[in-house]
């Protein structure tokens, strides 16, 4: 399962990095994203939901703001516009 680490990055970089990684995946594949910037997590969730990518929370550490998301590319995903 591919992984992307966007810790230390602030918006809009996490979305750009994740978008590029998702564009390399086929429907049914999952990308794991690790980050530590709460606005980036919100932005990634919104971007993925808008473009047909399923978002699952793998883990969240409230005390450090770190998060890990599993992003599953669906048949309905519109990655070219992500």
C-alpha positions as a Markdown table, in Angstrom:
| # | Residue | x | y | z |
|---|---|---|---|---|
| 1 | Unk | 0.0 | 0.0 | 0.0 |
| 2 | Unk | 1.6 | 3.3 | -1.0 |
| 3 | Unk | 2.3 | 5.9 | 1.6 |
| 4 | Unk | 2.8 | 9.7 | 1.6 |
| 5 | Unk | 4.2 | 11.7 | 4.6 |
| 6 | Unk | 3.1 | 15.3 | 4.6 |
| 7 | Unk | 4.2 | 16.1 | 8.1 |
| 8 | Unk | 5.8 | 19.5 | 8.4 |
| 9 | Unk | 3.9 | 20.7 | 5.3 |
| 10 | Unk | 1.3 | 23.4 | 5.4 |
| 11 | Unk | -1.5 | 24.2 | 2.9 |
| 12 | Unk | -1.7 | 24.0 | 0.0 |
| 13 | Unk | 1.3 | 21.6 | -0.3 |
| 14 | Unk | -0.3 | 18.5 | 1.4 |
| 15 | Unk | -3.2 | 18.6 | -1.1 |
| 16 | Unk | -0.8 | 19.0 | -4.1 |
| 17 | Unk | 1.4 | 16.1 | -2.9 |
| 18 | Unk | -1.6 | 13.8 | -2.2 |
| 19 | Unk | -3.2 | 14.7 | -5.5 |
| 20 | Unk | -0.1 | 13.7 | -7.4 |
| 21 | Unk | 0.2 | 10.4 | -5.5 |
| 22 | Unk | -3.5 | 9.6 | -6.0 |
| 23 | Unk | -3.2 | 10.3 | -9.8 |
| 24 | Unk | -0.8 | 7.4 | -10.0 |
| 25 | Unk | -3.3 | 4.9 | -8.5 |
| 26 | Unk | -6.0 | 2.8 | -10.1 |
| 27 | Unk | -9.5 | 2.3 | -8.8 |
| 28 | Unk | -9.5 | 0.1 | -5.8 |
| 29 | Unk | -6.1 | 1.1 | -4.6 |
| 30 | Unk | -5.5 | 2.8 | -1.3 |
| 31 | Unk | -3.1 | 5.6 | -0.3 |
| 32 | Unk | -2.0 | 6.1 | 3.3 |
| 33 | Unk | -1.4 | 9.7 | 4.2 |
| 34 | Unk | 0.4 | 10.8 | 7.4 |
| 35 | Unk | 0.3 | 14.5 | 8.4 |
| 36 | Unk | 0.4 | 16.9 | 11.4 |
| 37 | Unk | -1.4 | 20.0 | 10.3 |
| 38 | Unk | -5.1 | 20.0 | 11.2 |
| 39 | Unk | -6.2 | 22.3 | 8.4 |
| 40 | Unk | -4.5 | 20.0 | 5.9 |
| 41 | Unk | -6.5 | 17.1 | 7.2 |
| 42 | Unk | -9.8 | 19.0 | 6.8 |
| 43 | Unk | -8.7 | 20.1 | 3.3 |
| 44 | Unk | -7.7 | 16.6 | 2.2 |
| 45 | Unk | -11.0 | 15.1 | 3.5 |
| 46 | Unk | -13.0 | 17.8 | 1.6 |
| 47 | Unk | -10.9 | 17.4 | -1.6 |
| 48 | Unk | -11.3 | 13.6 | -1.6 |
| 49 | Unk | -15.0 | 13.6 | -0.8 |
| 50 | Unk | -15.6 | 16.1 | -3.6 |
| 51 | Unk | -13.7 | 14.0 | -6.2 |
| 52 | Unk | -15.1 | 10.5 | -5.3 |
| 53 | Unk | -12.3 | 9.2 | -3.1 |
| 54 | Unk | -13.3 | 7.3 | 0.0 |
| 55 | Unk | -11.7 | 8.6 | 3.2 |
| 56 | Unk | -11.1 | 6.5 | 6.2 |
| 57 | Unk | -9.3 | 7.5 | 9.4 |
| 58 | Unk | -6.6 | 5.2 | 10.3 |
| 59 | Unk | -5.6 | 7.1 | 13.5 |
| 60 | Unk | -5.5 | 10.5 | 15.0 |
| 61 | Unk | -3.3 | 11.7 | 17.9 |
| 62 | Unk | -5.0 | 14.7 | 19.4 |
| 63 | Unk | -2.0 | 15.7 | 21.6 |
| 64 | Unk | 0.3 | 16.0 | 18.6 |
| 65 | Unk | -2.2 | 16.9 | 15.9 |
| 66 | Unk | -0.9 | 13.9 | 13.9 |
| 67 | Unk | -3.3 | 12.1 | 11.7 |
| 68 | Unk | -3.3 | 9.1 | 9.3 |
| 69 | Unk | -5.8 | 8.8 | 6.6 |
| 70 | Unk | -6.5 | 5.9 | 4.2 |
| 71 | Unk | -7.7 | 7.2 | 0.8 |
| 72 | Unk | -9.3 | 4.6 | -1.4 |
| 73 | Unk | -9.7 | 5.5 | -5.1 |
| 74 | Unk | -13.1 | 4.5 | -6.4 |
| 75 | Unk | -14.5 | 3.9 | -9.8 |
| 76 | Unk | -16.2 | 7.3 | -9.6 |
| 77 | Unk | -13.0 | 9.2 | -8.7 |
| 78 | Unk | -12.2 | 12.2 | -10.9 |
| 79 | Unk | -8.5 | 12.5 | -10.2 |
| 80 | Unk | -7.8 | 14.6 | -13.2 |
| 81 | Unk | -9.8 | 17.4 | -11.6 |
| 82 | Unk | -8.6 | 16.7 | -8.0 |
